[in-house]
């Protein structure tokens, strides 16, 4: 029995393969207690904006990240702002296949997504040293 895959299933499969092949470019590990957390986060956002400009993607993706960068720069406590933002965005489902046509943007956004998850996990387990050590 031969079942044909939908275009969306094929795109998802290609995305997963692409991410696996580019894993080293994606992984970034930092601590929620890092005093440069907001600077690292800003550099990731700037990379996404640069890739949007490079690929001429001037839509809601560009606007979203441009506004996040602006809010960080205007925040009185950028570290707290970034942590709150990371925790907020960790609740949403990531859809990497939406960016498959733009591989540079895909890598940038995936790095940020992994960062969201990692920092949010640290925040969830901040009162449990054993769990926190497992995350790190």
N, CA, C and O of each residue as an XYZ file, in Angstrom:
544
protein
N       0.838     -1.179      0.000
C       0.000      0.000      0.000
C       0.885      1.245      0.000
O       1.642      1.460      0.946
N       0.803      2.040     -1.012
C       1.622      3.234     -1.166
C       0.780      4.476     -0.867
O      -0.153      4.796     -1.605
N       1.117      5.167      0.216
C       0.367      6.361      0.608
C       1.170      7.587      0.198
O       2.334      7.736      0.568
N       0.534      8.458     -0.568
C       1.207      9.685     -0.997
C       1.207     10.699      0.139
O       0.224     10.850      0.864
N       2.321     11.380      0.273
C       2.431     12.427      1.284
C       1.904     13.732      0.712
O       2.009     14.003     -0.485
N       1.336     14.529      1.605
C       0.873     15.847      1.181
C       2.079     16.766      1.037
O       3.163     16.465      1.537
N       1.885     17.872      0.361
C       2.974     18.848      0.192
C       3.447     19.351      1.545
O       4.642     19.572      1.740
N       2.520     19.535      2.485
C       2.875     20.015      3.817
C       3.710     18.975      4.565
O       4.659     19.333      5.262
N       3.370     17.703      4.429
C       4.142     16.637      5.078
C       5.551     16.556      4.502
O       6.517     16.355      5.238
N       5.662     16.710      3.205
C       6.978     16.691      2.556
C       7.818     17.867      3.033
O       9.007     17.718      3.314
N       7.190     19.041      3.123
C       7.894     20.237      3.581
C       8.355     20.079      5.026
O       9.474     20.465      5.365
N       7.504     19.515      5.878
C       7.890     19.271      7.272
C       9.077     18.312      7.342
O      10.013     18.528      8.112
N       9.033     17.266      6.543
C      10.117     16.281      6.512
C      11.426     16.932      6.062
O      12.476     16.696      6.660
N      11.362     17.745      5.017
C      12.551     18.457      4.538
C      13.089     19.388      5.619
O      14.300     19.516      5.794
N      12.184     20.033      6.337
C      12.590     20.955      7.396
C      13.333     20.219      8.494
O      14.391     20.666      8.938
N      12.794     19.105      8.932
C      13.446     18.309      9.975
C      14.834     17.877      9.513
O      15.794     17.977     10.277
N      14.953     17.404      8.289
C      16.255     16.991      7.752
C      17.224     18.165      7.698
O      18.393     18.032      8.060
N      16.734     19.307      7.249
C      17.575     20.501      7.167
C      18.090     20.897      8.548
O      19.269     21.208      8.711
N      17.203     20.883      9.538
C      17.598     21.262     10.896
C      18.620     20.288     11.463
O      19.565     20.703     12.134
N      18.444     19.016     11.204
C      19.407     18.018     11.669
C      20.778     18.238     11.031
O      21.801     18.147     11.709
N      20.800     18.523      9.745
C      22.059     18.748      9.032
C      22.773     20.009      9.521
O      23.998     20.098      9.438
N      22.022     20.974     10.027
C      22.595     22.256     10.442
C      22.577     22.443     11.954
O      22.625     23.570     12.446
N      22.508     21.352     12.679
C      22.396     21.393     14.135
C      23.491     22.234     14.796
O      23.198     22.990     15.723
N      24.720     22.126     14.353
C      25.828     22.859     14.972
C      25.663     24.369     14.847
O      26.094     25.113     15.728
N      25.054     24.823     13.779
C      24.837     26.256     13.592
C      23.709     26.768     14.472
O      23.583     27.974     14.685
N      22.900     25.871     14.978
C      21.687     26.255     15.692
C      21.888     26.307     17.199
O      21.365     27.202     17.863
N      22.632     25.368     17.741
C      22.720     25.213     19.186
C      23.443     26.390     19.842
O      24.534     26.780     19.426
N      22.815     26.940     20.864
C      23.431     27.967     21.698
C      22.920     27.742     23.115
O      21.712     27.688     23.349
N      23.832     27.614     24.038
C      23.452     27.313     25.410
C      23.919     28.446     26.315
O      25.096     28.808     26.332
N      22.979     28.992     27.058
C      23.291     30.042     28.025
C      22.452     29.817     29.271
O      21.463     29.085     29.250
N      22.858     30.446     30.338
C      22.149     30.337     31.604
C      21.184     31.503     31.767
O      21.435     32.609     31.289
N      20.086     31.238     32.446
C      19.113     32.287     32.734
C      19.744     33.368     33.618
O      19.264     34.500     33.658
N      20.814     33.014     34.320
C      21.492     33.963     35.207
C      22.627     34.720     34.528
O      23.314     35.511     35.174
N      22.826     34.493     33.267
C      23.893     35.171     32.534
C      23.599     36.670     32.466
O      22.538     37.060     31.980
N      24.514     37.518     32.942
C      24.264     38.964     32.911
C      24.191     39.534     31.492
O      23.710     40.648     31.288
N      24.669     38.767     30.522
C      24.610     39.211     29.122
C      23.456     38.564     28.358
O      23.430     38.596     27.128
N      22.517     37.986     29.074
C      21.415     37.274     28.432
C      20.694     38.154     27.407
O      20.411     37.711     26.294
N      20.404     39.378     27.780
C      19.676     40.273     26.860
C      20.523     40.637     25.640
O      19.985     40.848     24.553
N      21.822     40.711     25.813
C      22.713     41.034     24.687
C      22.743     39.861     23.701
O      22.699     40.057     22.486
N      22.816     38.652     24.239
C      22.799     37.452     23.398
C      21.475     37.377     22.644
O      21.441     37.110     21.442
N      20.393     37.615     23.368
C      19.064     37.581     22.758
C      18.941     38.649     21.666
O      18.422     38.379     20.583
N      19.416     39.852     21.956
C      19.366     40.931     20.959
C      20.156     40.564     19.710
O      19.726     40.861     18.595
N      21.301     39.926     19.884
C      22.097     39.550     18.711
C      21.356     38.519     17.858
O      21.475     38.528     16.633
N      20.595     37.634     18.498
C      19.793     36.662     17.749
C      18.674     37.370     16.978
O      18.404     37.047     15.822
N      18.037     38.324     17.625
C      16.967     39.095     16.972
C      17.549     39.885     15.802
O      16.959     39.931     14.723
N      18.700     40.501     16.017
C      19.347     41.269     14.942
C      19.695     40.366     13.756
O      19.597     40.781     12.601
N      20.100     39.133     14.051
C      20.402     38.179     12.977
C      19.135     37.839     12.182
O      19.175     37.732     10.956
N      18.024     37.672     12.882
C      16.752     37.397     12.195
C      16.372     38.577     11.306
O      15.973     38.388     10.156
N      16.494     39.784     11.831
C      16.166     40.984     11.048
C      17.074     41.079      9.827
O      16.615     41.374      8.724
N      18.362     40.827     10.030
C      19.313     40.866      8.911
C      18.937     39.843      7.836
O      19.001     40.136      6.642
N      18.547     38.648      8.266
C      18.156     37.615      7.303
C      16.831     37.943      6.620
O      16.633     37.598      5.455
N      15.935     38.597      7.328
C      14.694     39.068      6.688
C      15.039     40.072      5.592
O      14.505     40.003      4.485
N      15.931     41.001      5.907
C      16.335     42.011      4.924
C      17.065     41.351      3.756
O      16.843     41.709      2.600
N      17.923     40.401      4.055
C      18.688     39.690      3.029
C      17.759     38.972      2.053
O      17.965     38.996      0.840
N      16.726     38.327      2.617
C      15.787     37.556      1.796
C      14.570     38.373      1.362
O      13.624     37.845      0.777
N      14.617     39.675      1.662
C      13.515     40.576      1.299
C      12.175     40.093      1.860
O      11.158     40.069      1.168
N      12.215     39.713      3.132
C      11.002     39.296      3.842
C      10.590     40.461      4.735
O      11.079     40.601      5.856
N       9.695     41.285      4.231
C       9.230     42.439      4.996
C       7.741     42.263      5.273
O       6.897     42.964      4.715
N       7.448     41.324      6.135
C       6.066     41.043      6.482
C       5.937     41.040      7.996
O       6.720     41.688      8.691
N       4.954     40.315      8.509
C       4.737     40.307      9.955
C       5.908     39.686     10.714
O       6.109     39.997     11.888
N       6.678     38.820     10.071
C       7.864     38.240     10.722
C       8.870     39.353     11.011
O       9.363     39.488     12.131
N       9.162     40.137      9.992
C      10.100     41.252     10.146
C       9.585     42.222     11.202
O      10.330     42.615     12.100
N       8.323     42.608     11.100
C       7.732     43.570     12.044
C       7.802     43.060     13.479
O       8.130     43.811     14.398
N       7.493     41.787     13.663
C       7.499     41.193     15.001
C       8.878     41.328     15.650
O       8.998     41.798     16.781
N       9.904     40.914     14.929
C      11.243     40.929     15.517
C      11.821     42.339     15.611
O      12.583     42.640     16.529
N      11.464     43.188     14.677
C      11.893     44.586     14.746
C      11.299     45.245     15.998
O      11.990     45.976     16.708
N      10.030     44.983     16.258
C       9.370     45.560     17.436
C       9.916     44.983     18.737
O      10.044     45.703     19.727
N      10.238     43.697     18.746
C      10.840     43.095     19.942
C      12.172     43.777     20.244
O      12.448     44.119     21.393
N      12.988     43.972     19.228
C      14.284     44.625     19.414
C      14.098     46.043     19.952
O      14.817     46.475     20.853
N      13.151     46.742     19.403
C      12.857     48.113     19.849
C      12.423     48.117     21.323
O      12.868     48.964     22.098
N      11.565     47.179     21.704
C      11.092     47.097     23.091
C      12.225     46.760     24.059
O      12.271     47.292     25.169
N      13.122     45.896     23.653
C      14.272     45.564     24.508
C      15.120     46.810     24.727
O      15.519     47.115     25.851
N      15.389     47.519     23.651
C      16.215     48.724     23.745
C      15.580     49.801     24.615
O      16.285     50.588     25.246
N      14.254     49.840     24.651
C      13.551     50.863     25.429
C      13.242     50.411     26.856
O      12.787     51.214     27.671
N      13.480     49.154     27.163
C      13.139     48.608     28.472
C      14.070     49.139     29.562
O      15.270     49.306     29.345
N      13.497     49.399     30.732
C      14.312     49.850     31.866
C      15.084     48.683     32.491
O      16.116     48.893     33.128
N      14.589     47.464     32.313
C      15.267     46.265     32.803
C      15.277     45.223     31.677
O      14.433     44.328     31.645
N      16.244     45.349     30.750
C      16.231     44.477     29.572
C      16.357     42.984     29.885
O      15.802     42.158     29.162
N      17.073     42.630     30.942
C      17.214     41.211     31.277
C      15.863     40.627     31.688
O      15.466     39.567     31.203
N      15.161     41.321     32.580
C      13.833     40.853     33.004
C      12.877     40.829     31.818
O      12.085     39.898     31.674
N      12.949     41.834     30.983
C      12.087     41.887     29.802
C      12.312     40.663     28.917
O      11.360     40.028     28.464
N      13.570     40.343     28.680
C      13.912     39.202     27.821
C      13.456     37.890     28.453
O      12.886     37.043     27.764
N      13.693     37.708     29.736
C      13.266     36.473     30.405
C      11.749     36.322     30.324
O      11.244     35.244     30.010
N      11.021     37.405     30.608
C       9.556     37.354     30.514
C       9.102     37.019     29.098
O       8.162     36.249     28.903
N       9.768     37.596     28.129
C       9.431     37.350     26.727
C       9.722     35.898     26.335
O       8.925     35.262     25.646
N      10.862     35.386     26.778
C      11.227     34.000     26.471
C      10.207     33.028     27.053
O       9.828     32.052     26.405
N       9.772     33.297     28.263
C       8.791     32.433     28.913
C       7.445     32.522     28.188
O       6.772     31.512     27.983
N       7.068     33.729     27.807
C       5.799     33.928     27.090
C       5.805     33.178     25.756
O       4.864     32.444     25.452
N       6.856     33.359     24.966
C       6.906     32.756     23.639
C       7.128     31.255     23.673
O       6.833     30.569     22.695
N       7.638     30.733     24.769
C       7.837     29.291     24.887
C       6.504     28.536     24.879
O       6.469     27.337     24.602
N       5.427     29.227     25.178
C       4.110     28.590     25.246
C       3.501     28.332     23.867
O       2.547     27.564     23.748
N       4.041     28.960     22.835
C       3.484     28.811     21.497
C       4.163     27.668     20.751
O       5.329     27.358     21.000
N       3.431     27.049     19.843
C       3.992     25.959     19.044
C       4.843     26.539     17.917
O       4.400     27.415     17.174
N       6.050     26.044     17.807
C       6.969     26.488     16.760
C       6.674     25.725     15.479
O       6.485     24.508     15.506
N       6.635     26.431     14.364
C       6.334     25.812     13.067
C       7.473     26.092     12.087
O       7.353     26.961     11.224
N       8.574     25.357     12.222
C       9.746     25.638     11.383
C       9.502     25.454      9.895
O      10.159     26.099      9.078
N       8.564     24.582      9.530
C       8.314     24.341      8.108
C       7.823     25.598      7.386
O       7.890     25.670      6.159
N       7.334     26.584      8.133
C       6.895     27.831      7.502
C       8.069     28.621      6.923
O       7.881     29.489      6.071
N       9.283     28.313      7.390
C      10.470     29.065      6.974
C      11.395     28.254      6.077
O      12.500     28.700      5.767
N      10.965     27.082      5.660
C      11.866     26.214      4.905
C      12.373     26.853      3.621
O      13.501     26.594      3.201
N      11.568     27.668      3.008
C      11.973     28.322      1.756
C      13.083     29.355      1.986
O      13.742     29.778      1.036
N      13.287     29.754      3.228
C      14.307     30.748      3.588
C      15.251     30.128      4.618
O      15.090     30.369      5.814
N      16.232     29.334      4.182
C      17.059     28.576      5.138
C      17.823     29.428      6.150
O      17.980     29.008      7.297
N      18.299     30.605      5.766
C      19.020     31.436      6.733
C      18.080     31.923      7.826
O      18.437     31.950      9.004
N      16.901     32.298      7.428
C      15.888     32.726      8.387
C      15.470     31.549      9.267
O      15.252     31.712     10.467
N      15.362     30.387      8.677
C      15.004     29.178      9.418
C      16.016     28.894     10.525
O      15.633     28.618     11.661
N      17.288     28.961     10.202
C      18.329     28.709     11.207
C      18.249     29.750     12.317
O      18.310     29.403     13.496
N      18.114     31.011     11.954
C      18.057     32.088     12.953
C      16.863     31.934     13.883
O      16.996     32.049     15.101
N      15.707     31.675     13.308
C      14.494     31.554     14.120
C      14.529     30.277     14.952
O      14.031     30.266     16.078
N      15.098     29.219     14.427
C      15.208     27.973     15.188
C      16.150     28.150     16.371
O      15.877     27.650     17.462
N      17.243     28.849     16.164
C      18.160     29.130     17.284
C      17.416     29.871     18.387
O      17.551     29.551     19.567
N      16.640     30.855     17.991
C      15.889     31.635     18.964
C      14.856     30.757     19.672
O      14.670     30.871     20.884
N      14.198     29.899     18.935
C      13.198     28.992     19.512
C      13.842     28.053     20.538
O      13.283     27.839     21.614
N      15.000     27.497     20.218
C      15.704     26.636     21.172
C      16.109     27.423     22.412
O      16.065     26.910     23.531
N      16.499     28.654     22.200
C      16.853     29.545     23.304
C      15.627     29.779     24.191
O      15.729     29.721     25.417
N      14.460     30.045     23.573
C      13.209     30.203     24.329
C      12.993     29.001     25.234
O      12.774     29.142     26.437
N      13.057     27.821     24.638
C      12.782     26.590     25.378
C      13.772     26.376     26.513
O      13.387     26.015     27.625
N      15.027     26.596     26.230
C      16.078     26.349     27.216
C      15.936     27.278     28.428
O      16.001     26.827     29.572
N      15.748     28.553     28.177
C      15.620     29.516     29.277
C      14.311     29.289     30.034
O      14.286     29.369     31.262
N      13.236     29.009     29.319
C      11.954     28.738     29.978
C      12.059     27.498     30.864
O      11.502     27.478     31.961
N      12.767     26.463     30.401
C      12.981     25.265     31.225
C      13.754     25.609     32.490
O      13.430     25.120     33.572
N      14.761     26.440     32.358
C      15.528     26.854     33.537
C      14.625     27.602     34.513
O      14.709     27.390     35.723
N      13.772     28.468     33.998
C      12.874     29.232     34.859
C      11.874     28.309     35.569
O      11.597     28.485     36.755
N      11.339     27.332     34.841
C      10.373     26.400     35.431
C      10.985     25.605     36.587
O      10.292     25.266     37.547
N      12.269     25.313     36.494
C      12.919     24.450     37.484
C      13.922     25.201     38.362
O      14.817     24.590     38.947
N      13.772     26.521     38.451
C      14.757     27.308     39.203
C      14.811     26.951     40.686
O      15.828     27.182     41.339
N      13.721     26.386     41.228
C      13.702     26.015     42.644
C      14.065     24.549     42.880
O      14.020     24.071     44.013
N      14.419     23.849     41.825
C      14.780     22.432     41.925
C      16.192     22.239     41.357
O      16.354     22.005     40.160
N      17.221     22.340     42.229
C      18.613     22.272     41.751
C      18.935     21.011     40.948
O      19.725     21.061     40.006
N      18.326     19.884     41.317
C      18.600     18.639     40.598
C      18.094     18.725     39.156
O      18.815     18.378     38.221
N      16.866     19.182     38.981
C      16.295     19.340     37.637
C      17.068     20.389     36.850
O      17.323     20.216     35.658
N      17.436     21.463     37.510
C      18.174     22.542     36.858
C      19.511     22.037     36.335
O      19.938     22.414     35.244
N      20.165     21.190     37.106
C      21.447     20.621     36.679
C      21.261     19.714     35.461
O      22.115     19.683     34.575
N      20.159     18.984     35.416
C      19.871     18.121     34.263
C      19.704     18.943     32.991
O      20.121     18.516     31.915
N      19.100     20.110     33.111
C      18.871     20.979     31.953
C      20.198     21.482     31.414
O      20.407     21.528     30.202
N      21.085     21.855     32.310
C      22.378     22.401     31.903
C      23.252     21.286     31.422
O      24.394     21.523     31.029
